[in-house]
């Protein structure tokens, strides 16, 4: 039976978690709050005023830019 070095395993796990969290913070985009402020400032600069609901819809549309569209199920196509 192999002897388990639990201390080394725990240290490796904690070290990996710390490294992952650090890299996540370094490469993460700005906070959503900051992004919304930038979008609002850009709209205000162009004289566009939106209510809160419309602004949130715009933010959601912007989030979708660059994402792959979801596949349309085959049954949605007309068979010819």
mmCIF file of the N, C-alpha and C atoms, coordinates in Angstrom:
data_MODEL
# 
_entry.id   MODEL 
# 
loop_
_atom_site.group_PDB 
_atom_site.id 
_atom_site.type_symbol 
_atom_site.label_atom_id 
_atom_site.label_alt_id 
_atom_site.label_comp_id 
_atom_site.label_asym_id 
_atom_site.label_entity_id 
_atom_site.label_seq_id 
_atom_site.pdbx_PDB_ins_code 
_atom_site.Cartn_x 
_atom_site.Cartn_y 
_atom_site.Cartn_z 
_atom_site.occupancy 
_atom_site.B_iso_or_equiv 
_atom_site.pdbx_formal_charge 
_atom_site.auth_seq_id 
_atom_site.auth_comp_id 
_atom_site.auth_asym_id 
_atom_site.auth_atom_id 
_atom_site.pdbx_PDB_model_num 
ATOM 1   N N  . UNK A 1 1  ? 0.837   -1.173 0.000   1.00 0.00 ? 1  UNK A N  1 
ATOM 2   C CA . UNK A 1 1  ? 0.000   0.000  0.000   1.00 0.00 ? 1  UNK A CA 1 
ATOM 3   C C  . UNK A 1 1  ? 0.890   1.246  0.000   1.00 0.00 ? 1  UNK A C  1 
ATOM 4   N N  . UNK A 1 2  ? 0.547   2.231  -0.851  1.00 0.00 ? 2  UNK A N  1 
ATOM 5   C CA . UNK A 1 2  ? 1.339   3.451  -0.927  1.00 0.00 ? 2  UNK A CA 1 
ATOM 6   C C  . UNK A 1 2  ? 1.005   4.370  0.235   1.00 0.00 ? 2  UNK A C  1 
ATOM 7   N N  . UNK A 1 3  ? 2.027   5.061  0.693   1.00 0.00 ? 3  UNK A N  1 
ATOM 8   C CA . UNK A 1 3  ? 1.844   6.004  1.782   1.00 0.00 ? 3  UNK A CA 1 
ATOM 9   C C  . UNK A 1 3  ? 1.432   7.356  1.199   1.00 0.00 ? 3  UNK A C  1 
ATOM 10  N N  . UNK A 1 4  ? 0.373   7.946  1.713   1.00 0.00 ? 4  UNK A N  1 
ATOM 11  C CA . UNK A 1 4  ? -0.139  9.227  1.216   1.00 0.00 ? 4  UNK A CA 1 
ATOM 12  C C  . UNK A 1 4  ? 0.490   10.376 1.995   1.00 0.00 ? 4  UNK A C  1 
ATOM 13  N N  . UNK A 1 5  ? 1.042   11.315 1.273   1.00 0.00 ? 5  UNK A N  1 
ATOM 14  C CA . UNK A 1 5  ? 1.580   12.507 1.912   1.00 0.00 ? 5  UNK A CA 1 
ATOM 15  C C  . UNK A 1 5  ? 0.499   13.588 1.828   1.00 0.00 ? 5  UNK A C  1 
ATOM 16  N N  . UNK A 1 6  ? -0.372  13.609 2.805   1.00 0.00 ? 6  UNK A N  1 
ATOM 17  C CA . UNK A 1 6  ? -1.533  14.500 2.791   1.00 0.00 ? 6  UNK A CA 1 
ATOM 18  C C  . UNK A 1 6  ? -1.138  15.970 2.835   1.00 0.00 ? 6  UNK A C  1 
ATOM 19  N N  . UNK A 1 7  ? -0.031  16.283 3.535   1.00 0.00 ? 7  UNK A N  1 
ATOM 20  C CA . UNK A 1 7  ? 0.413   17.671 3.616   1.00 0.00 ? 7  UNK A CA 1 
ATOM 21  C C  . UNK A 1 7  ? 0.802   18.195 2.230   1.00 0.00 ? 7  UNK A C  1 
ATOM 22  N N  . UNK A 1 8  ? 1.539   17.405 1.464   1.00 0.00 ? 8  UNK A N  1 
ATOM 23  C CA . UNK A 1 8  ? 1.954   17.821 0.123   1.00 0.00 ? 8  UNK A CA 1 
ATOM 24  C C  . UNK A 1 8  ? 0.747   17.964 -0.793  1.00 0.00 ? 8  UNK A C  1 
ATOM 25  N N  . UNK A 1 9  ? -0.217  17.078 -0.668  1.00 0.00 ? 9  UNK A N  1 
ATOM 26  C CA . UNK A 1 9  ? -1.423  17.154 -1.474  1.00 0.00 ? 9  UNK A CA 1 
ATOM 27  C C  . UNK A 1 9  ? -2.223  18.409 -1.138  1.00 0.00 ? 9  UNK A C  1 
ATOM 28  N N  . UNK A 1 10 ? -2.378  18.713 0.137   1.00 0.00 ? 10 UNK A N  1 
ATOM 29  C CA . UNK A 1 10 ? -3.105  19.914 0.564   1.00 0.00 ? 10 UNK A CA 1 
ATOM 30  C C  . UNK A 1 10 ? -2.370  21.175 0.113   1.00 0.00 ? 10 UNK A C  1 
ATOM 31  N N  . UNK A 1 11 ? -1.027  21.172 0.248   1.00 0.00 ? 11 UNK A N  1 
ATOM 32  C CA . UNK A 1 11 ? -0.238  22.333 -0.168  1.00 0.00 ? 11 UNK A CA 1 
ATOM 33  C C  . UNK A 1 11 ? -0.351  22.560 -1.677  1.00 0.00 ? 11 UNK A C  1 
ATOM 34  N N  . UNK A 1 12 ? -0.348  21.491 -2.460  1.00 0.00 ? 12 UNK A N  1 
ATOM 35  C CA . UNK A 1 12 ? -0.495  21.616 -3.910  1.00 0.00 ? 12 UNK A CA 1 
ATOM 36  C C  . UNK A 1 12 ? -1.884  22.161 -4.269  1.00 0.00 ? 12 UNK A C  1 
ATOM 37  N N  . UNK A 1 13 ? -2.900  21.686 -3.562  1.00 0.00 ? 13 UNK A N  1 
ATOM 38  C CA . UNK A 1 13 ? -4.264  22.154 -3.820  1.00 0.00 ? 13 UNK A CA 1 
ATOM 39  C C  . UNK A 1 13 ? -4.394  23.642 -3.498  1.00 0.00 ? 13 UNK A C  1 
ATOM 40  N N  . UNK A 1 14 ? -3.911  24.048 -2.337  1.00 0.00 ? 14 UNK A N  1 
ATOM 41  C CA . UNK A 1 14 ? -3.990  25.456 -1.928  1.00 0.00 ? 14 UNK A CA 1 
ATOM 42  C C  . UNK A 1 14 ? -3.162  26.332 -2.866  1.00 0.00 ? 14 UNK A C  1 
ATOM 43  N N  . UNK A 1 15 ? -1.976  25.867 -3.233  1.00 0.00 ? 15 UNK A N  1 
ATOM 44  C CA . UNK A 1 15 ? -1.142  26.633 -4.165  1.00 0.00 ? 15 UNK A CA 1 
ATOM 45  C C  . UNK A 1 15 ? -1.808  26.812 -5.515  1.00 0.00 ? 15 UNK A C  1 
ATOM 46  N N  . UNK A 1 16 ? -2.445  25.768 -6.014  1.00 0.00 ? 16 UNK A N  1 
ATOM 47  C CA . UNK A 1 16 ? -3.160  25.866 -7.286  1.00 0.00 ? 16 UNK A CA 1 
ATOM 48  C C  . UNK A 1 16 ? -4.342  26.803 -7.204  1.00 0.00 ? 16 UNK A C  1 
ATOM 49  N N  . UNK A 1 17 ? -5.055  26.762 -6.089  1.00 0.00 ? 17 UNK A N  1 
ATOM 50  C CA . UNK A 1 17 ? -6.203  27.653 -5.904  1.00 0.00 ? 17 UNK A CA 1 
ATOM 51  C C  . UNK A 1 17 ? -5.753  29.115 -5.860  1.00 0.00 ? 17 UNK A C  1 
ATOM 52  N N  . UNK A 1 18 ? -4.657  29.382 -5.154  1.00 0.00 ? 18 UNK A N  1 
ATOM 53  C CA . UNK A 1 18 ? -4.137  30.750 -5.064  1.00 0.00 ? 18 UNK A CA 1 
ATOM 54  C C  . UNK A 1 18 ? -3.664  31.233 -6.435  1.00 0.00 ? 18 UNK A C  1 
ATOM 55  N N  . UNK A 1 19 ? -2.947  30.390 -7.154  1.00 0.00 ? 19 UNK A N  1 
ATOM 56  C CA . UNK A 1 19 ? -2.473  30.765 -8.485  1.00 0.00 ? 19 UNK A CA 1 
ATOM 57  C C  . UNK A 1 19 ? -3.650  31.020 -9.430  1.00 0.00 ? 19 UNK A C  1 
ATOM 58  N N  . UNK A 1 20 ? -4.659  30.171 -9.386  1.00 0.00 ? 20 UNK A N  1 
ATOM 59  C CA . UNK A 1 20 ? -5.830  30.348 -10.236 1.00 0.00 ? 20 UNK A CA 1 
ATOM 60  C C  . UNK A 1 20 ? -6.589  31.627 -9.924  1.00 0.00 ? 20 UNK A C  1 
ATOM 61  N N  . UNK A 1 21 ? -6.757  31.912 -8.643  1.00 0.00 ? 21 UNK A N  1 
ATOM 62  C CA . UNK A 1 21 ? -7.452  33.142 -8.244  1.00 0.00 ? 21 UNK A CA 1 
ATOM 63  C C  . UNK A 1 21 ? -6.665  34.381 -8.672  1.00 0.00 ? 21 UNK A C  1 
ATOM 64  N N  . UNK A 1 22 ? -5.351  34.326 -8.521  1.00 0.00 ? 22 UNK A N  1 
ATOM 65  C CA . UNK A 1 22 ? -4.511  35.456 -8.921  1.00 0.00 ? 22 UNK A CA 1 
ATOM 66  C C  . UNK A 1 22 ? -4.605  35.706 -10.422 1.00 0.00 ? 22 UNK A C  1 
ATOM 67  N N  . UNK A 1 23 ? -4.499  34.650 -11.211 1.00 0.00 ? 23 UNK A N  1 
ATOM 68  C CA . UNK A 1 23 ? -4.593  34.806 -12.662 1.00 0.00 ? 23 UNK A CA 1 
ATOM 69  C C  . UNK A 1 23 ? -5.990  35.286 -13.070 1.00 0.00 ? 23 UNK A C  1 
ATOM 70  N N  . UNK A 1 24 ? -7.006  34.796 -12.393 1.00 0.00 ? 24 UNK A N  1 
ATOM 71  C CA . UNK A 1 24 ? -8.367  35.237 -12.690 1.00 0.00 ? 24 UNK A CA 1 
ATOM 72  C C  . UNK A 1 24 ? -8.543  36.718 -12.450 1.00 0.00 ? 24 UNK A C  1 
ATOM 73  N N  . UNK A 1 25 ? -7.981  37.220 -11.368 1.00 0.00 ? 25 UNK A N  1 
ATOM 74  C CA . UNK A 1 25 ? -8.076  38.649 -11.075 1.00 0.00 ? 25 UNK A CA 1 
ATOM 75  C C  . UNK A 1 25 ? -7.267  39.493 -12.053 1.00 0.00 ? 25 UNK A C  1 
ATOM 76  N N  . UNK A 1 26 ? -6.115  38.980 -12.461 1.00 0.00 ? 26 UNK A N  1 
ATOM 77  C CA . UNK A 1 26 ? -5.266  39.736 -13.387 1.00 0.00 ? 26 UNK A CA 1 
ATOM 78  C C  . UNK A 1 26 ? -5.860  39.832 -14.786 1.00 0.00 ? 26 UNK A C  1 
ATOM 79  N N  . UNK A 1 27 ? -6.521  38.773 -15.235 1.00 0.00 ? 27 UNK A N  1 
ATOM 80  C CA . UNK A 1 27 ? -7.014  38.746 -16.602 1.00 0.00 ? 27 UNK A CA 1 
ATOM 81  C C  . UNK A 1 27 ? -8.513  39.004 -16.732 1.00 0.00 ? 27 UNK A C  1 
ATOM 82  N N  . UNK A 1 28 ? -9.199  39.208 -15.636 1.00 0.00 ? 28 UNK A N  1 
ATOM 83  C CA . UNK A 1 28 ? -10.638 39.450 -15.691 1.00 0.00 ? 28 UNK A CA 1 
ATOM 84  C C  . UNK A 1 28 ? -10.915 40.832 -16.277 1.00 0.00 ? 28 UNK A C  1 
ATOM 85  N N  . UNK A 1 29 ? -12.026 40.953 -17.022 1.00 0.00 ? 29 UNK A N  1 
ATOM 86  C CA . UNK A 1 29 ? -12.392 42.276 -17.522 1.00 0.00 ? 29 UNK A CA 1 
ATOM 87  C C  . UNK A 1 29 ? -12.843 43.153 -16.349 1.00 0.00 ? 29 UNK A C  1 
ATOM 88  N N  . UNK A 1 30 ? -13.119 44.388 -16.646 1.00 0.00 ? 30 UNK A N  1 
ATOM 89  C CA . UNK A 1 30 ? -13.561 45.304 -15.598 1.00 0.00 ? 30 UNK A CA 1 
ATOM 90  C C  . UNK A 1 30 ? -14.860 44.830 -14.968 1.00 0.00 ? 30 UNK A C  1 
ATOM 91  N N  . UNK A 1 31 ? -15.146 45.365 -13.788 1.00 0.00 ? 31 UNK A N  1 
ATOM 92  C CA . UNK A 1 31 ? -16.391 45.028 -13.117 1.00 0.00 ? 31 UNK A CA 1 
ATOM 93  C C  . UNK A 1 31 ? -17.566 45.493 -13.976 1.00 0.00 ? 31 UNK A C  1 
ATOM 94  N N  . UNK A 1 32 ? -18.671 44.781 -13.880 1.00 0.00 ? 32 UNK A N  1 
ATOM 95  C CA . UNK A 1 32 ? -19.869 45.139 -14.632 1.00 0.00 ? 32 UNK A CA 1 
ATOM 96  C C  . UNK A 1 32 ? -20.327 46.552 -14.340 1.00 0.00 ? 32 UNK A C  1 
ATOM 97  N N  . UNK A 1 33 ? -20.167 46.962 -13.102 1.00 0.00 ? 33 UNK A N  1 
ATOM 98  C CA . UNK A 1 33 ? -20.546 48.317 -12.697 1.00 0.00 ? 33 UNK A CA 1 
ATOM 99  C C  . UNK A 1 33 ? -19.764 49.357 -13.502 1.00 0.00 ? 33 UNK A C  1 
ATOM 100 N N  . UNK A 1 34 ? -18.463 49.117 -13.667 1.00 0.00 ? 34 UNK A N  1 
ATOM 101 C CA . UNK A 1 34 ? -17.615 50.040 -14.434 1.00 0.00 ? 34 UNK A CA 1 
ATOM 102 C C  . UNK A 1 34 ? -17.993 50.034 -15.913 1.00 0.00 ? 34 UNK A C  1 
ATOM 103 N N  . UNK A 1 35 ? -18.282 48.848 -16.454 1.00 0.00 ? 35 UNK A N  1 
ATOM 104 C CA . UNK A 1 35 ? -18.678 48.746 -17.857 1.00 0.00 ? 35 UNK A CA 1 
ATOM 105 C C  . UNK A 1 35 ? -19.976 49.506 -18.109 1.00 0.00 ? 35 UNK A C  1 
ATOM 106 N N  . UNK A 1 36 ? -20.952 49.357 -17.208 1.00 0.00 ? 36 UNK A N  1 
ATOM 107 C CA . UNK A 1 36 ? -22.228 50.059 -17.359 1.00 0.00 ? 36 UNK A CA 1 
ATOM 108 C C  . UNK A 1 36 ? -22.026 51.570 -17.329 1.00 0.00 ? 36 UNK A C  1 
ATOM 109 N N  . UNK A 1 37 ? -21.135 52.031 -16.459 1.00 0.00 ? 37 UNK A N  1 
ATOM 110 C CA . UNK A 1 37 ? -20.847 53.468 -16.375 1.00 0.00 ? 37 UNK A CA 1 
ATOM 111 C C  . UNK A 1 37 ? -20.255 53.977 -17.689 1.00 0.00 ? 37 UNK A C  1 
ATOM 112 N N  . UNK A 1 38 ? -19.371 53.183 -18.295 1.00 0.00 ? 38 UNK A N  1 
ATOM 113 C CA . UNK A 1 38 ? -18.777 53.583 -19.581 1.00 0.00 ? 38 UNK A CA 1 
ATOM 114 C C  . UNK A 1 38 ? -19.832 53.633 -20.685 1.00 0.00 ? 38 UNK A C  1 
ATOM 115 N N  . UNK A 1 39 ? -20.724 52.638 -20.704 1.00 0.00 ? 39 UNK A N  1 
ATOM 116 C CA . UNK A 1 39 ? -21.787 52.617 -21.717 1.00 0.00 ? 39 UNK A CA 1 
ATOM 117 C C  . UNK A 1 39 ? -22.691 53.827 -21.536 1.00 0.00 ? 39 UNK A C  1 
ATOM 118 N N  . UNK A 1 40 ? -23.078 54.110 -20.290 1.00 0.00 ? 40 UNK A N  1 
ATOM 119 C CA . UNK A 1 40 ? -23.957 55.247 -20.013 1.00 0.00 ? 40 UNK A CA 1 
ATOM 120 C C  . UNK A 1 40 ? -23.292 56.551 -20.429 1.00 0.00 ? 40 UNK A C  1 
ATOM 121 N N  . UNK A 1 41 ? -22.006 56.708 -20.130 1.00 0.00 ? 41 UNK A N  1 
ATOM 122 C CA . UNK A 1 41 ? -21.277 57.923 -20.501 1.00 0.00 ? 41 UNK A CA 1 
ATOM 123 C C  . UNK A 1 41 ? -21.235 58.093 -22.021 1.00 0.00 ? 41 UNK A C  1 
ATOM 124 N N  . UNK A 1 42 ? -21.019 56.995 -22.734 1.00 0.00 ? 42 UNK A N  1 
ATOM 125 C CA . UNK A 1 42 ? -20.977 57.057 -24.201 1.00 0.00 ? 42 UNK A CA 1 
ATOM 126 C C  . UNK A 1 42 ? -22.343 57.450 -24.764 1.00 0.00 ? 42 UNK A C  1 
ATOM 127 N N  . UNK A 1 43 ? -23.411 56.930 -24.182 1.00 0.00 ? 43 UNK A N  1 
ATOM 128 C CA . UNK A 1 43 ? -24.761 57.285 -24.642 1.00 0.00 ? 43 UNK A CA 1 
ATOM 129 C C  . UNK A 1 43 ? -25.076 58.740 -24.323 1.00 0.00 ? 43 UNK A C  1 
ATOM 130 N N  . UNK A 1 44 ? -24.737 59.177 -23.123 1.00 0.00 ? 44 UNK A N  1 
ATOM 131 C CA . UNK A 1 44 ? -24.984 60.566 -22.728 1.00 0.00 ? 44 UNK A CA 1 
ATOM 132 C C  . UNK A 1 44 ? -24.229 61.528 -23.635 1.00 0.00 ? 44 UNK A C  1 
ATOM 133 N N  . UNK A 1 45 ? -23.012 61.157 -23.998 1.00 0.00 ? 45 UNK A N  1 
ATOM 134 C CA . UNK A 1 45 ? -22.181 61.999 -24.876 1.00 0.00 ? 45 UNK A CA 1 
ATOM 135 C C  . UNK A 1 45 ? -22.855 62.207 -26.231 1.00 0.00 ? 45 UNK A C  1 
ATOM 136 N N  . UNK A 1 46 ? -23.602 61.201 -26.676 1.00 0.00 ? 46 UNK A N  1 
ATOM 137 C CA . UNK A 1 46 ? -24.293 61.276 -27.966 1.00 0.00 ? 46 UNK A CA 1 
ATOM 138 C C  . UNK A 1 46 ? -25.726 61.779 -27.822 1.00 0.00 ? 46 UNK A C  1 
ATOM 139 N N  . UNK A 1 47 ? -26.104 62.173 -26.607 1.00 0.00 ? 47 UNK A N  1 
ATOM 140 C CA . UNK A 1 47 ? -27.426 62.732 -26.378 1.00 0.00 ? 47 UNK A CA 1 
ATOM 141 C C  . UNK A 1 47 ? -28.545 61.709 -26.324 1.00 0.00 ? 47 UNK A C  1 
ATOM 142 N N  . UNK A 1 48 ? -28.213 60.434 -26.096 1.00 0.00 ? 48 UNK A N  1 
ATOM 143 C CA . UNK A 1 48 ? -29.227 59.381 -26.015 1.00 0.00 ? 48 UNK A CA 1 
ATOM 144 C C  . UNK A 1 48 ? -29.570 59.114 -24.558 1.00 0.00 ? 48 UNK A C  1 
ATOM 145 N N  . UNK A 1 49 ? -30.853 59.208 -24.246 1.00 0.00 ? 49 UNK A N  1 
ATOM 146 C CA . UNK A 1 49 ? -31.308 58.944 -22.885 1.00 0.00 ? 49 UNK A CA 1 
ATOM 147 C C  . UNK A 1 49 ? -32.177 57.695 -22.895 1.00 0.00 ? 49 UNK A C  1 
ATOM 148 N N  . UNK A 1 50 ? -31.883 56.750 -22.012 1.00 0.00 ? 50 UNK A N  1 
ATOM 149 C CA . UNK A 1 50 ? -32.646 55.512 -21.906 1.00 0.00 ? 50 UNK A CA 1 
ATOM 150 C C  . UNK A 1 50 ? -33.141 55.342 -20.481 1.00 0.00 ? 50 UNK A C  1 
ATOM 151 N N  . UNK A 1 51 ? -34.350 54.772 -20.353 1.00 0.00 ? 51 UNK A N  1 
ATOM 152 C CA . UNK A 1 51 ? -34.802 54.429 -19.010 1.00 0.00 ? 51 UNK A CA 1 
ATOM 153 C C  . UNK A 1 51 ? -34.030 53.184 -18.556 1.00 0.00 ? 51 UNK A C  1 
ATOM 154 N N  . UNK A 1 52 ? -34.163 52.834 -17.296 1.00 0.00 ? 52 UNK A N  1 
ATOM 155 C CA . UNK A 1 52 ? -33.360 51.738 -16.727 1.00 0.00 ? 52 UNK A CA 1 
ATOM 156 C C  . UNK A 1 52 ? -33.597 50.422 -17.451 1.00 0.00 ? 52 UNK A C  1 
ATOM 157 N N  . UNK A 1 53 ? -34.861 50.118 -17.764 1.00 0.00 ? 53 UNK A N  1 
ATOM 158 C CA . UNK A 1 53 ? -35.184 48.856 -18.429 1.00 0.00 ? 53 UNK A CA 1 
ATOM 159 C C  . UNK A 1 53 ? -34.556 48.786 -19.821 1.00 0.00 ? 53 UNK A C  1 
ATOM 160 N N  . UNK A 1 54 ? -34.657 49.859 -20.570 1.00 0.00 ? 54 UNK A N  1 
ATOM 161 C CA . UNK A 1 54 ? -34.068 49.899 -21.914 1.00 0.00 ? 54 UNK A CA 1 
ATOM 162 C C  . UNK A 1 54 ? -32.549 49.810 -21.845 1.00 0.00 ? 54 UNK A C  1 
ATOM 163 N N  . UNK A 1 55 ? -31.967 50.463 -20.847 1.00 0.00 ? 55 UNK A N  1 
ATOM 164 C CA . UNK A 1 55 ? -30.517 50.417 -20.675 1.00 0.00 ? 55 UNK A CA 1 
ATOM 165 C C  . UNK A 1 55 ? -30.060 48.995 -20.381 1.00 0.00 ? 55 UNK A C  1 
ATOM 166 N N  . UNK A 1 56 ? -30.775 48.281 -19.502 1.00 0.00 ? 56 UNK A N  1 
ATOM 167 C CA . UNK A 1 56 ? -30.415 46.898 -19.178 1.00 0.00 ? 56 UNK A CA 1 
ATOM 168 C C  . UNK A 1 56 ? -30.536 45.993 -20.410 1.00 0.00 ? 56 UNK A C  1 
ATOM 169 N N  . UNK A 1 57 ? -31.559 46.233 -21.245 1.00 0.00 ? 57 UNK A N  1 
ATOM 170 C CA . UNK A 1 57 ? -31.700 45.453 -22.483 1.00 0.00 ? 57 UNK A CA 1 
ATOM 171 C C  . UNK A 1 57 ? -30.515 45.708 -23.404 1.00 0.00 ? 57 UNK A C  1 
ATOM 172 N N  . UNK A 1 58 ? -30.098 46.960 -23.496 1.00 0.00 ? 58 UNK A N  1 
ATOM 173 C CA . UNK A 1 58 ? -28.945 47.302 -24.327 1.00 0.00 ? 58 UNK A CA 1 
ATOM 174 C C  . UNK A 1 58 ? -27.685 46.614 -23.812 1.00 0.00 ? 58 UNK A C  1 
ATOM 175 N N  . UNK A 1 59 ? -27.497 46.609 -22.509 1.00 0.00 ? 59 UNK A N  1 
ATOM 176 C CA . UNK A 1 59 ? -26.328 45.949 -21.916 1.00 0.00 ? 59 UNK A CA 1 
ATOM 177 C C  . UNK A 1 59 ? -26.338 44.462 -22.264 1.00 0.00 ? 59 UNK A C  1 
ATOM 178 N N  . UNK A 1 60 ? -27.492 43.817 -22.173 1.00 0.00 ? 60 UNK A N  1 
ATOM 179 C CA . UNK A 1 60 ? -27.590 42.397 -22.514 1.00 0.00 ? 60 UNK A CA 1 
ATOM 180 C C  . UNK A 1 60 ? -27.267 42.159 -23.992 1.00 0.00 ? 60 UNK A C  1 
ATOM 181 N N  . UNK A 1 61 ? -27.730 43.051 -24.869 1.00 0.00 ? 61 UNK A N  1 
ATOM 182 C CA . UNK A 1 61 ? -27.421 42.916 -26.302 1.00 0.00 ? 61 UNK A CA 1 
ATOM 183 C C  . UNK A 1 61 ? -25.923 43.053 -26.537 1.00 0.00 ? 61 UNK A C  1 
ATOM 184 N N  . UNK A 1 62 ? -25.300 43.988 -25.844 1.00 0.00 ? 62 UNK A N  1 
ATOM 185 C CA . UNK A 1 62 ? -23.860 44.198 -26.000 1.00 0.00 ? 62 UNK A CA 1 
ATOM 186 C C  . UNK A 1 62 ? -23.096 42.965 -25.519 1.00 0.00 ? 62 UNK A C  1 
ATOM 187 N N  . UNK A 1 63 ? -23.561 42.337 -24.441 1.00 0.00 ? 63 UNK A N  1 
ATOM 188 C CA . UNK A 1 63 ? -22.909 41.126 -23.936 1.00 0.00 ? 63 UNK A CA 1 
ATOM 189 C C  . UNK A 1 63 ? -22.938 40.010 -24.972 1.00 0.00 ? 63 UNK A C  1 
ATOM 190 N N  . UNK A 1 64 ? -23.964 39.988 -25.805 1.00 0.00 ? 64 UNK A N  1 
ATOM 191 C CA . UNK A 1 64 ? -24.105 38.927 -26.797 1.00 0.00 ? 64 UNK A CA 1 
ATOM 192 C C  . UNK A 1 64 ? -23.179 39.113 -27.999 1.00 0.00 ? 64 UNK A C  1 
ATOM 193 N N  . UNK A 1 65 ? -22.673 40.320 -28.194 1.00 0.00 ? 65 UNK A N  1 
ATOM 194 C CA . UNK A 1 65 ? -21.782 40.586 -29.323 1.00 0.00 ? 65 UNK A CA 1 
ATOM 195 C C  . UNK A 1 65 ? -20.529 39.733 -29.174 1.00 0.00 ? 65 UNK A C  1 
ATOM 196 N N  . UNK A 1 66 ? -20.195 39.015 -30.188 1.00 0.00 ? 66 UNK A N  1 
ATOM 197 C CA . UNK A 1 66 ? -19.002 38.189 -30.175 1.00 0.00 ? 66 UNK A CA 1 
ATOM 198 C C  . UNK A 1 66 ? -19.233 36.774 -29.697 1.00 0.00 ? 66 UNK A C  1 
ATOM 199 N N  . UNK A 1 67 ? -20.389 36.507 -29.133 1.00 0.00 ? 67 UNK A N  1 
ATOM 200 C CA . UNK A 1 67 ? -20.685 35.136 -28.718 1.00 0.00 ? 67 UNK A CA 1 
ATOM 201 C C  . UNK A 1 67 ? -21.227 34.362 -29.902 1.00 0.00 ? 67 UNK A C  1 
ATOM 202 N N  . UNK A 1 68 ? -20.984 33.067 -29.889 1.00 0.00 ? 68 UNK A N  1 
ATOM 203 C CA . UNK A 1 68 ? -21.498 32.221 -30.958 1.00 0.00 ? 68 UNK A CA 1 
ATOM 204 C C  . UNK A 1 68 ? -23.012 32.116 -30.828 1.00 0.00 ? 68 UNK A C  1 
ATOM 205 N N  . UNK A 1 69 ? -23.735 32.248 -31.939 1.00 0.00 ? 69 UNK A N  1 
ATOM 206 C CA . UNK A 1 69 ? -25.181 32.067 -31.857 1.00 0.00 ? 69 UNK A CA 1 
ATOM 207 C C  . UNK A 1 69 ? -25.502 30.620 -31.514 1.00 0.00 ? 69 UNK A C  1 
ATOM 208 N N  . UNK A 1 70 ? -26.587 30.442 -30.777 1.00 0.00 ? 70 UNK A N  1 
ATOM 209 C CA . UNK A 1 70 ? -26.985 29.092 -30.414 1.00 0.00 ? 70 UNK A CA 1 
ATOM 210 C C  . UNK A 1 70 ? -27.498 28.366 -31.645 1.00 0.00 ? 70 UNK A C  1 
ATOM 211 N N  . UNK A 1 71 ? -27.243 27.094 -31.700 1.00 0.00 ? 71 UNK A N  1 
ATOM 212 C CA . UNK A 1 71 ? -27.682 26.288 -32.839 1.00 0.00 ? 71 UNK A CA 1 
ATOM 213 C C  . UNK A 1 71 ? -29.208 26.222 -32.864 1.00 0.00 ? 71 UNK A C  1 
ATOM 214 N N  . UNK A 1 72 ? -29.764 26.347 -34.052 1.00 0.00 ? 72 UNK A N  1 
ATOM 215 C CA . UNK A 1 72 ? -31.206 26.258 -34.215 1.00 0.00 ? 72 UNK A CA 1 
ATOM 216 C C  . UNK A 1 72 ? -31.560 24.787 -34.408 1.00 0.00 ? 72 UNK A C  1 
ATOM 217 N N  . UNK A 1 73 ? -32.509 24.264 -33.621 1.00 0.00 ? 73 UNK A N  1 
ATOM 218 C CA . UNK A 1 73 ? -32.880 22.854 -33.780 1.00 0.00 ? 73 UNK A CA 1 
ATOM 219 C C  . UNK A 1 73 ? -33.376 22.558 -35.189 1.00 0.00 ? 73 UNK A C  1 
ATOM 220 N N  . UNK A 1 74 ? -33.089 21.357 -35.680 1.00 0.00 ? 74 UNK A N  1 
ATOM 221 C CA . UNK A 1 74 ? -33.435 20.972 -37.056 1.00 0.00 ? 74 UNK A CA 1 
ATOM 222 C C  . UNK A 1 74 ? -34.936 21.063 -37.311 1.00 0.00 ? 74 UNK A C  1 
ATOM 223 N N  . UNK A 1 75 ? -35.790 20.829 -36.316 1.00 0.00 ? 75 UNK A N  1 
ATOM 224 C CA . UNK A 1 75 ? -37.231 20.847 -36.548 1.00 0.00 ? 75 UNK A CA 1 
ATOM 225 C C  . UNK A 1 75 ? -37.771 22.258 -36.832 1.00 0.00 ? 75 UNK A C  1 
ATOM 226 N N  . UNK A 1 76 ? -36.926 23.291 -36.620 1.00 0.00 ? 76 UNK A N  1 
ATOM 227 C CA . UNK A 1 76 ? -37.358 24.646 -36.912 1.00 0.00 ? 76 UNK A CA 1 
ATOM 228 C C  . UNK A 1 76 ? -37.242 24.989 -38.399 1.00 0.00 ? 76 UNK A C  1 
ATOM 229 N N  . UNK A 1 77 ? -36.572 24.155 -39.162 1.00 0.00 ? 77 UNK A N  1 
ATOM 230 C CA . UNK A 1 77 ? -36.420 24.400 -40.587 1.00 0.00 ? 77 UNK A CA 1 
ATOM 231 C C  . UNK A 1 77 ? -37.574 23.762 -41.349 1.00 0.00 ? 77 UNK A C  1 
ATOM 232 N N  . UNK A 1 78 ? -38.008 24.435 -42.407 1.00 0.00 ? 78 UNK A N  1 
ATOM 233 C CA . UNK A 1 78 ? -39.065 23.872 -43.239 1.00 0.00 ? 78 UNK A CA 1 
ATOM 234 C C  . UNK A 1 78 ? -38.449 22.813 -44.167 1.00 0.00 ? 78 UNK A C  1 
ATOM 235 N N  . UNK A 1 79 ? -39.089 21.676 -44.210 1.00 0.00 ? 79 UNK A N  1 
ATOM 236 C CA . UNK A 1 79 ? -38.634 20.603 -45.103 1.00 0.00 ? 79 UNK A CA 1 
ATOM 237 C C  . UNK A 1 79 ? -39.216 20.854 -46.491 1.00 0.00 ? 79 UNK A C  1 
ATOM 238 N N  . UNK A 1 80 ? -38.365 20.801 -47.474 1.00 0.00 ? 80 UNK A N  1 
ATOM 239 C CA . UNK A 1 80 ? -38.832 21.025 -48.847 1.00 0.00 ? 80 UNK A CA 1 
ATOM 240 C C  . UNK A 1 80 ? -38.690 19.775 -49.663 1.00 0.00 ? 80 UNK A C  1 
# 
